[in-house]
Amino acid sequence: MRYSIAKALSLLIILSIWACGFSTEKRRPKRIQDTLEERVVKKVSEAEIINKTTQLGDSITQVVGAVFMSKISKEYARGGYEAAAKYCSMNAYPLTDSLADQYKVFLKRVSNKNRNPINTPSDIEKNILEAFEYSSERGDEIGANVQFIRPGDTILYNKPIKIPSKLCLNCHGTKNQISKEVQAILKKEYPNDKAINYEVGDLRGMWSLKFLKKEIVQKL
């Protein structure tokens, strides 16, 4: 009799567990499950990747350009064109590097008429820049260019840089527009300077950014 009662109680407990949806399968801890879900490969199209890269590149270059011009304008207000030229020669590249670190991207400016040899374009950048120059000479509208770099795990973003205002001509205009003090600074800092004789609206060069494809995919 006692055996029958015990057996009945055991059966009742088992039925109750099943009724509650209990599974005897061993469950993964939530942290492990979340990690596995994060590792699932996202299936996105090439067009989606290019669009996202374009959005990020446009946003970053807009902010970087605004920060750079703000710094130059403040130096000009403080000490005129000579102060602005000195600031640019000493701080332009550290500023670019710090912003690149902030956004975690490879970031630089390149030009075929560079002031600093650091701004010399690579072979692939040179081809893109020449295409920009050709379109600019024809009067065509030019926007950002995005392409995959072999073997395909890196994406290159390039955007034209134009002379935005007359303020820039005090360092990049004709000799008549550049003061003797600024010319002296440029000659000392950049003896092989080619970045002169520009007008407002001229193509100065281009931004060049590199993104890792996997990081773009993660943002989609």
Legacy VTK file of the C-alpha trace (Angstrom):
# vtk DataFile Version 3.0
C-alpha trace
ASCII
DATASET POLYDATA
POINTS 220 float
0.000 0.000 0.000
2.785 2.402 0.952
4.591 1.491 -2.284
1.506 2.317 -4.365
1.092 5.692 -2.652
4.786 6.573 -3.178
4.586 5.505 -6.799
1.476 7.611 -7.326
3.148 10.660 -5.760
6.217 10.250 -8.004
4.008 9.999 -11.083
2.104 13.113 -10.007
5.369 15.098 -9.605
6.599 14.051 -13.057
3.283 15.017 -14.644
3.392 18.394 -12.897
6.901 19.079 -14.212
5.874 18.215 -17.763
2.811 20.388 -17.444
5.046 23.358 -16.555
7.019 22.862 -19.775
10.173 21.643 -18.050
12.744 20.086 -20.307
15.394 17.692 -19.122
17.706 19.110 -21.829
20.626 21.007 -20.303
20.244 24.728 -20.958
23.069 27.097 -21.925
23.846 29.965 -19.542
22.412 33.240 -20.893
25.852 34.820 -21.306
26.998 31.973 -23.554
23.776 32.047 -25.529
24.098 35.814 -26.115
27.685 35.393 -27.298
26.652 32.689 -29.766
23.916 34.903 -31.134
26.399 37.752 -31.627
28.603 35.434 -33.687
25.868 34.654 -36.167
27.056 35.940 -39.535
24.903 38.773 -40.772
23.788 38.409 -44.353
23.898 41.867 -45.894
24.217 43.000 -49.480
27.174 44.859 -50.968
24.883 47.821 -51.617
23.960 48.004 -47.912
27.645 47.949 -46.949
28.506 50.711 -49.433
25.573 52.871 -48.297
26.563 52.505 -44.632
30.204 53.294 -45.423
29.124 56.387 -47.339
27.000 57.573 -44.410
29.850 57.090 -41.942
32.443 58.658 -44.239
30.263 61.694 -44.940
29.593 62.184 -41.241
33.233 61.840 -40.164
34.677 64.105 -42.874
32.040 66.749 -42.173
32.940 66.823 -38.477
36.695 66.712 -39.100
36.492 69.491 -41.692
34.414 71.672 -39.383
36.814 71.143 -36.463
39.821 71.948 -38.631
38.328 75.164 -40.066
37.189 76.238 -36.590
40.739 75.907 -35.251
42.203 77.822 -38.196
39.614 80.599 -37.853
40.361 80.998 -34.140
44.093 81.274 -34.812
43.447 83.832 -37.535
41.279 85.884 -35.166
44.019 85.694 -32.535
47.050 86.540 -34.637
46.152 86.950 -38.296
47.304 84.898 -41.267
50.772 84.298 -39.812
49.302 82.656 -36.685
46.934 80.575 -38.801
49.808 79.382 -41.020
51.971 78.472 -38.021
49.100 76.567 -36.409
48.415 74.662 -39.614
52.062 73.679 -40.104
52.440 72.438 -36.516
49.009 71.051 -35.640
47.174 69.918 -38.781
48.551 66.385 -38.714
48.334 65.781 -34.942
44.739 67.039 -35.127
43.933 64.675 -37.994
45.549 61.768 -36.140
43.615 62.491 -32.939
40.315 62.598 -34.824
41.214 59.360 -36.611
41.805 57.732 -33.212
38.513 59.129 -31.941
36.532 57.587 -34.803
38.741 54.477 -34.985
39.435 54.786 -38.709
42.436 55.319 -40.971
42.099 58.976 -41.985
44.235 61.304 -44.083
44.131 64.043 -46.696
45.843 63.551 -50.057
46.553 65.823 -53.011
48.462 65.732 -56.284
49.525 69.303 -55.426
50.540 68.508 -51.883
52.175 70.859 -49.426
53.583 68.091 -47.257
54.943 64.842 -48.770
52.826 62.980 -46.189
49.837 63.940 -48.318
51.109 62.116 -51.402
48.376 59.748 -52.637
48.902 56.010 -53.023
48.498 54.468 -56.485
44.826 53.660 -55.954
44.190 57.079 -54.372
45.959 58.784 -57.276
43.646 57.093 -59.782
40.558 58.203 -57.863
41.915 61.722 -57.405
42.650 62.034 -61.131
39.067 60.978 -61.863
37.854 63.688 -59.454
40.114 66.244 -61.181
38.817 65.272 -64.621
35.189 65.611 -63.502
35.952 68.921 -61.794
37.562 70.331 -64.949
34.440 69.367 -66.902
32.284 71.130 -64.348
30.595 67.922 -63.234
29.283 67.427 -59.729
31.548 65.072 -57.782
30.675 63.188 -54.637
32.141 60.477 -52.458
33.590 57.302 -53.926
33.438 53.972 -52.055
35.080 50.738 -53.151
36.349 47.448 -51.769
40.092 46.917 -51.639
41.332 43.426 -52.383
41.060 40.912 -50.801
37.786 42.604 -49.831
38.104 42.968 -46.060
38.861 46.713 -46.305
36.705 49.493 -47.758
38.153 52.737 -49.108
36.130 55.958 -48.861
37.229 59.088 -50.725
35.600 62.514 -50.791
36.710 65.656 -52.665
38.133 68.614 -50.715
37.546 72.040 -52.238
38.878 75.475 -51.296
35.953 76.693 -49.164
36.640 80.413 -48.660
38.917 83.382 -49.346
40.537 82.835 -45.953
42.280 79.773 -47.403
43.790 81.811 -50.251
46.089 83.527 -47.771
47.992 80.213 -47.676
46.919 78.577 -50.945
46.368 81.491 -53.355
48.791 83.324 -55.644
51.974 84.983 -54.410
50.164 88.306 -54.515
47.553 86.922 -52.109
50.019 85.324 -49.697
51.816 87.737 -47.374
55.618 87.739 -47.226
55.461 86.544 -43.596
53.338 83.537 -44.554
55.514 82.850 -47.601
58.541 82.740 -45.298
56.817 80.197 -43.023
55.788 78.029 -45.982
59.267 78.138 -47.511
60.817 77.068 -44.213
58.342 74.324 -43.369
57.573 73.089 -46.900
60.451 73.778 -49.313
58.775 71.676 -52.035
55.325 73.221 -51.597
52.965 72.723 -54.575
49.721 73.789 -52.877
49.403 77.308 -54.269
47.615 79.229 -57.060
44.171 77.997 -56.036
40.879 79.862 -56.264
37.749 79.483 -54.133
35.894 76.339 -55.220
38.940 74.631 -56.746
39.558 70.978 -56.010
42.288 70.934 -53.349
42.545 67.167 -52.869
40.454 64.531 -51.132
39.770 62.795 -47.854
40.855 59.179 -47.704
39.366 56.839 -45.087
39.688 53.095 -44.666
37.082 50.971 -42.880
37.141 47.292 -41.989
34.276 45.489 -43.710
33.424 43.473 -40.587
32.987 46.652 -38.547
30.628 48.112 -41.148
28.600 44.888 -41.149
28.318 45.016 -37.357
26.779 48.490 -37.616
24.010 47.302 -39.946
LINES 1 221
220 0 1 2 3 4 5 6 7 8 9 10 11 12 13 14 15 16 17 18 19 20 21 22 23 24 25 26 27 28 29 30 31 32 33 34 35 36 37 38 39 40 41 42 43 44 45 46 47 48 49 50 51 52 53 54 55 56 57 58 59 60 61 62 63 64 65 66 67 68 69 70 71 72 73 74 75 76 77 78 79 80 81 82 83 84 85 86 87 88 89 90 91 92 93 94 95 96 97 98 99 100 101 102 103 104 105 106 107 108 109 110 111 112 113 114 115 116 117 118 119 120 121 122 123 124 125 126 127 128 129 130 131 132 133 134 135 136 137 138 139 140 141 142 143 144 145 146 147 148 149 150 151 152 153 154 155 156 157 158 159 160 161 162 163 164 165 166 167 168 169 170 171 172 173 174 175 176 177 178 179 180 181 182 183 184 185 186 187 188 189 190 191 192 193 194 195 196 197 198 199 200 201 202 203 204 205 206 207 208 209 210 211 212 213 214 215 216 217 218 219
